[in-house]
Amino acid sequence: MFQWCLSALNLPHAQHVHELKPVKTVTAEEAKSLDVPKLGVLRLDYNYPPAPGDIDHPDSFSYPVIYKVIPGLTFEICQSGVVSKQVEKDILMSVEYLEKHNVKGIVGDCGFMLFFQRLVRNHTRLPVCLSPLSLVPSVDTFFGLSRCSGACLLIILTANASSLETLHPLMKRECSVDPTDTSHMIVGCEDLPGFEAVALGTEVNTVVVQEHVVKRCKQLVAERPEIAGFLFECTELPHYADAVREATGLPVWDAISAANHLMNAHMDNPNFGNTAWYDDTRVKVAYKFGEELSADEKLRLVSKSEDAKTHSPVDVLAHRHPPVVPH
């Protein structure tokens, strides 16, 4: 937990100085039998070009990722929290698909999947974190936000502040957090130049958006010096986390932090203890939207999978700050 807290500052981990091993590129089916920790990601029926740092881009992780699209679970339906019996069935079938691929934990690619946290959690014994909002209770505990009466403040950055209001009651029930109290402030990005691409499902100009995300966060810190850190609810925001960390000096938690928090419980720590207790071959899993779906599932797909782009993950363990500890 201490490492996870510090990793919000994106501190480097020692593993990147170890001898790099050959990269093995596999399909999702081939990855199923590999003795290496894998993350499972439940995906919306929503095809768009993700940037590195986005949870739907395999290069965002230092371990292999298995994706499973849920046919019919569009962003609009996910945002409403109300699904048909067929979509509910497809959610549970998708969980079973990830289990069969021997993943170690399950996350979601949309913060609004918090609506389905309990449904998925009750259907599997794997750890489940479908929304970065699930991190709020831990972050609150780190800073004692529930007891500081506004002396400390957590900024929850989201794509659209008004849209997130539908999740407020669920956050109280599921996370035991009142997002409207004086210790939390929800800030939307809907008015930032370039961020409209998120709502449109088109490619985001990350250079333009990063400038404005950083500007907004710096302005918030200047206006509210009691800010203790940021939590990025939107799963397309982690691309900008490093820039905000650098500009403000404050910790940032996001969807990648959540995924790494689950996976770190299964990762080798090279600094001490047993070594070589699992296959540490660096594995890359290329992915194309919807390729894992059956013929029947593809008929229920709303987004057009033929427009998807194939991602060829780079050697993420050789990145500047490989997130072996949760980041």
C-alpha positions as CSV (number, residue, x, y, z in Angstrom):
1,M,0.0,0.0,0.0
2,F,2.9,2.4,0.8
3,Q,4.4,1.7,-2.7
4,W,0.9,2.3,-4.3
5,C,0.6,5.6,-2.5
6,L,4.0,6.8,-3.6
7,S,3.4,5.6,-7.1
8,A,0.8,8.3,-7.6
9,L,3.9,10.5,-7.9
10,N,5.1,8.2,-10.7
11,L,8.4,7.3,-9.0
12,P,10.5,4.9,-11.1
13,H,10.9,1.3,-10.0
14,A,14.2,-0.7,-9.9
15,Q,13.0,-3.4,-12.4
16,H,13.9,-1.3,-15.4
17,V,17.6,-1.5,-14.6
18,H,17.5,-5.3,-14.7
19,E,18.6,-7.2,-17.7
20,L,15.8,-7.1,-20.3
21,K,14.7,-10.4,-21.7
22,P,13.4,-11.2,-25.2
23,V,10.0,-10.0,-26.1
24,K,7.4,-12.5,-27.0
25,T,4.5,-11.4,-29.2
26,V,1.3,-13.5,-28.8
27,T,-2.3,-13.5,-29.5
28,A,-4.9,-13.4,-26.7
29,E,-5.5,-17.1,-27.2
30,E,-1.8,-17.9,-27.0
31,A,-1.5,-15.7,-23.9
32,K,-4.1,-17.9,-22.1
33,S,-1.6,-20.6,-21.4
34,L,1.4,-18.5,-20.5
35,D,2.4,-18.5,-16.8
36,V,2.6,-14.7,-16.6
37,P,0.3,-12.2,-14.8
38,K,-2.3,-10.8,-17.1
39,L,-4.9,-8.1,-16.7
40,G,-8.5,-8.4,-17.9
41,V,-10.2,-5.3,-19.2
42,L,-14.0,-5.2,-19.8
43,R,-14.6,-2.8,-22.8
44,L,-17.6,-0.8,-23.8
45,D,-19.2,-1.4,-27.2
46,Y,-17.3,1.8,-28.3
47,N,-14.6,1.8,-30.9
48,Y,-12.3,4.8,-30.9
49,P,-8.5,5.5,-31.3
50,P,-7.1,5.4,-27.8
51,A,-3.8,7.2,-26.9
52,P,-1.0,5.7,-24.9
53,G,-2.1,6.1,-21.2
54,D,-5.7,5.3,-22.1
55,I,-6.8,2.0,-20.5
56,D,-7.8,0.7,-24.0
57,H,-4.2,1.1,-25.3
58,P,-2.1,-2.0,-24.5
59,D,1.0,0.2,-24.4
60,S,-0.3,1.7,-21.2
61,F,0.8,-1.3,-19.2
62,S,4.0,-3.2,-18.3
63,Y,2.2,-6.6,-18.4
64,P,-0.1,-8.3,-21.0
65,V,-3.7,-7.3,-21.2
66,I,-6.7,-9.3,-22.3
67,Y,-9.6,-7.2,-23.6
68,K,-13.2,-8.3,-23.9
69,V,-15.8,-6.1,-25.5
70,I,-19.4,-6.3,-24.1
71,P,-21.8,-6.2,-27.1
72,G,-24.5,-3.6,-26.6
73,L,-22.9,-1.9,-23.6
74,T,-22.5,1.5,-25.3
75,F,-21.3,4.5,-23.5
76,E,-24.8,6.0,-23.3
77,I,-26.2,2.8,-21.8
78,C,-23.3,2.5,-19.4
79,Q,-23.8,6.1,-18.3
80,S,-27.4,5.3,-17.5
81,G,-26.6,2.3,-15.4
82,V,-29.6,0.4,-16.8
83,V,-29.0,-2.6,-19.0
84,S,-31.2,-5.2,-20.8
85,K,-31.2,-8.8,-19.7
86,Q,-29.1,-9.6,-22.8
87,V,-26.4,-7.0,-22.0
88,E,-26.3,-8.2,-18.4
89,K,-25.8,-11.7,-19.7
90,D,-23.1,-10.5,-22.0
91,I,-21.3,-8.7,-19.1
92,L,-21.2,-12.0,-17.1
93,M,-20.1,-14.0,-20.2
94,S,-17.3,-11.5,-20.7
95,V,-16.2,-12.0,-17.1
96,E,-16.1,-15.7,-17.8
97,Y,-14.1,-15.1,-20.9
98,L,-11.5,-13.2,-19.0
99,E,-11.4,-16.0,-16.3
100,K,-10.8,-18.6,-19.0
101,H,-7.8,-16.5,-20.1
102,N,-6.4,-16.7,-16.6
103,V,-6.3,-13.0,-15.8
104,K,-5.4,-11.9,-12.3
105,G,-7.8,-9.0,-12.0
106,I,-10.6,-7.3,-13.9
107,V,-10.9,-3.6,-14.6
108,G,-13.2,-1.5,-16.8
109,D,-12.6,1.0,-19.5
110,C,-15.2,3.5,-18.3
111,G,-15.6,5.2,-14.9
112,F,-19.3,4.7,-15.2
113,M,-18.8,0.9,-15.0
114,L,-19.0,1.5,-11.3
115,F,-22.7,0.8,-11.9
116,F,-21.7,-2.8,-12.6
117,Q,-19.0,-3.3,-9.9
118,R,-21.3,-5.3,-7.6
119,L,-22.7,-7.4,-10.5
120,V,-19.2,-8.4,-11.7
121,R,-17.8,-8.8,-8.2
122,N,-20.6,-11.3,-7.3
123,H,-19.8,-13.4,-10.4
124,T,-16.1,-13.9,-9.9
125,R,-13.5,-14.5,-7.2
126,L,-11.0,-12.3,-9.0
127,P,-10.4,-8.8,-7.7
128,V,-12.5,-6.2,-9.5
129,C,-12.0,-2.5,-10.0
130,L,-14.3,-1.3,-12.8
131,S,-13.9,2.4,-12.0
132,P,-11.1,4.6,-10.7
133,L,-13.7,5.9,-8.3
134,S,-13.2,2.7,-6.3
135,L,-9.8,4.2,-5.3
136,V,-11.4,7.2,-3.5
137,P,-11.9,5.5,-0.1
138,S,-8.2,4.6,0.0
139,V,-7.1,8.0,-1.0
140,D,-9.4,9.6,1.6
141,T,-7.8,7.4,4.2
142,F,-4.3,8.4,3.1
143,F,-5.1,12.1,3.8
144,G,-7.9,11.7,6.5
145,L,-10.2,13.6,4.2
146,S,-13.3,12.5,6.0
147,R,-12.0,14.1,9.2
148,C,-10.3,17.2,8.0
149,S,-13.5,19.3,7.3
150,G,-12.2,20.9,4.1
151,A,-8.6,21.3,5.3
152,C,-7.6,18.8,2.6
153,L,-9.3,18.5,-0.8
154,L,-9.3,15.8,-3.4
155,I,-10.0,16.9,-6.9
156,I,-12.0,14.3,-9.0
157,L,-11.3,15.2,-12.6
158,T,-13.9,13.8,-15.0
159,A,-14.9,14.2,-18.7
160,N,-18.2,15.9,-17.7
161,A,-19.1,17.0,-14.2
162,S,-22.9,17.1,-14.7
163,S,-23.0,13.6,-16.2
164,L,-21.1,12.2,-13.2
165,E,-23.9,13.4,-10.9
166,T,-25.8,10.1,-11.8
167,L,-23.1,8.2,-9.9
168,H,-23.2,10.3,-6.7
169,P,-25.7,8.0,-4.9
170,L,-23.8,4.9,-6.0
171,M,-20.5,6.4,-4.7
172,K,-22.1,6.8,-1.3
173,R,-23.4,3.2,-1.3
174,E,-20.5,1.4,-3.0
175,C,-17.6,3.5,-1.9
176,S,-18.9,5.0,1.3
177,V,-17.9,8.4,-0.1
178,D,-19.9,11.6,-0.4
179,P,-18.5,13.3,-3.5
180,T,-20.4,16.5,-2.7
181,D,-18.9,17.1,0.8
182,T,-16.2,19.7,1.5
183,S,-13.3,17.2,1.1
184,H,-14.1,16.5,-2.6
185,M,-14.5,18.7,-5.6
186,I,-15.6,17.3,-9.0
187,V,-14.2,19.2,-11.9
188,G,-15.2,18.6,-15.5
189,C,-13.1,18.8,-18.7
190,E,-16.1,19.2,-21.1
191,D,-15.2,22.8,-21.9
192,L,-11.5,22.2,-22.5
193,P,-10.4,22.8,-26.1
194,G,-9.9,19.5,-27.9
195,F,-11.6,17.4,-25.2
196,E,-14.8,17.3,-27.3
197,A,-13.2,14.5,-29.2
198,V,-13.8,12.2,-26.2
199,A,-17.5,12.7,-26.5
200,L,-17.4,12.4,-30.3
201,G,-15.3,9.2,-30.2
202,T,-12.7,10.7,-32.5
203,E,-8.9,10.9,-32.1
204,V,-7.9,13.3,-29.4
205,N,-5.2,15.8,-30.1
206,T,-3.3,15.0,-26.9
207,V,-0.8,17.9,-27.3
208,V,-3.6,20.4,-27.2
209,V,-5.6,18.7,-24.5
210,Q,-2.6,18.2,-22.3
211,E,-1.8,21.9,-22.3
212,H,-5.3,22.7,-21.1
213,V,-5.6,19.9,-18.6
214,V,-2.4,21.0,-17.0
215,K,-3.5,24.7,-17.0
216,R,-6.8,23.8,-15.3
217,C,-5.0,21.7,-12.6
218,K,-2.5,24.4,-11.9
219,Q,-5.2,27.0,-11.7
220,L,-7.1,24.8,-9.2
221,V,-4.0,24.5,-7.0
222,A,-3.4,28.2,-7.1
223,E,-7.0,28.9,-6.1
224,R,-7.3,26.0,-3.6
225,P,-3.9,25.4,-1.9
226,E,-5.5,22.8,0.4
227,I,-5.7,20.4,-2.6
228,A,-4.0,17.1,-1.6
229,G,-4.1,15.3,-4.9
230,F,-6.1,14.4,-8.0
231,L,-8.1,11.4,-9.0
232,F,-8.8,11.1,-12.7
233,E,-12.2,9.4,-13.2
234,C,-12.2,9.3,-17.0
235,T,-10.2,6.5,-18.4
236,E,-8.9,8.7,-21.2
237,L,-7.3,11.1,-18.8
238,P,-4.2,9.1,-17.6
239,H,-2.3,10.2,-20.7
240,Y,-2.0,13.6,-19.0
241,A,-1.2,12.3,-15.4
242,D,2.6,12.7,-15.7
243,A,2.3,16.2,-17.0
244,V,0.0,17.2,-14.0
245,R,2.3,15.5,-11.6
246,E,5.3,17.5,-12.9
247,A,3.4,20.8,-13.0
248,T,1.8,20.6,-9.6
249,G,4.1,18.3,-7.6
250,L,0.9,16.5,-6.4
251,P,-0.1,12.8,-6.6
252,V,-2.5,11.7,-9.4
253,W,-4.5,8.5,-9.2
254,D,-6.3,7.1,-12.3
255,A,-7.4,4.0,-14.2
256,I,-3.8,2.9,-14.7
257,S,-3.2,3.3,-10.9
258,A,-6.2,1.1,-10.3
259,A,-5.1,-1.6,-12.7
260,N,-1.5,-1.6,-11.4
261,H,-2.8,-1.8,-7.8
262,L,-4.5,-5.1,-8.7
263,M,-1.6,-6.4,-10.7
264,N,1.1,-5.5,-8.3
265,A,-0.2,-8.2,-5.9
266,H,0.9,-10.7,-8.5
267,M,4.2,-9.1,-9.7
268,D,7.7,-10.1,-8.7
269,N,9.5,-7.5,-6.6
270,P,13.1,-7.6,-7.9
271,N,14.5,-5.9,-4.8
272,F,14.1,-8.8,-2.4
273,G,12.5,-12.2,-1.8
274,N,12.1,-15.1,-4.2
275,T,13.0,-14.6,-7.8
276,A,12.1,-16.4,-11.0
277,W,9.0,-17.9,-9.5
278,Y,7.0,-17.2,-12.6
279,D,7.8,-16.8,-16.3
280,D,9.0,-13.2,-16.6
281,T,9.2,-13.2,-20.3
282,R,8.1,-9.9,-21.6
283,V,4.8,-10.5,-23.5
284,K,3.1,-8.3,-26.0
285,V,-0.5,-9.0,-27.0
286,A,-1.7,-7.1,-30.1
287,Y,-5.4,-6.3,-30.2
288,K,-8.0,-5.3,-32.6
289,F,-11.4,-4.1,-31.4
290,G,-13.9,-6.9,-31.3
291,E,-11.6,-9.6,-32.7
292,E,-12.4,-11.8,-29.6
293,L,-16.1,-11.9,-30.2
294,S,-18.1,-14.9,-31.4
295,A,-20.1,-14.6,-34.6
296,D,-23.3,-14.2,-32.5
297,E,-21.7,-11.5,-30.4
298,K,-20.6,-9.6,-33.4
299,L,-24.2,-9.5,-34.6
300,R,-25.1,-7.6,-31.3
301,L,-22.2,-5.2,-31.7
302,V,-23.1,-1.6,-32.1
303,S,-19.7,-0.2,-33.0
304,K,-18.1,-1.1,-36.2
305,S,-15.1,-3.4,-35.5
306,E,-13.8,-3.2,-39.0
307,D,-12.7,0.4,-38.3
308,A,-10.6,-0.6,-35.4
309,K,-6.8,-0.1,-35.5
310,T,-4.4,-2.8,-34.4
311,H,-2.1,-1.8,-31.6
312,S,1.4,-3.2,-31.6
313,P,2.6,-2.7,-28.0
314,V,6.0,-1.3,-27.7
315,D,8.4,-2.7,-25.2
316,V,6.8,-1.0,-22.2
317,L,9.3,-2.4,-19.7
318,A,11.9,-0.3,-21.4
319,H,9.9,2.9,-20.9
320,R,11.2,5.8,-18.9
321,H,9.1,4.9,-15.8
322,P,7.9,1.3,-16.1
323,P,4.9,1.0,-13.7
324,V,5.8,-2.3,-12.0
325,V,4.5,-0.9,-8.8
326,P,1.0,0.7,-9.2
327,H,1.3,4.1,-10.7
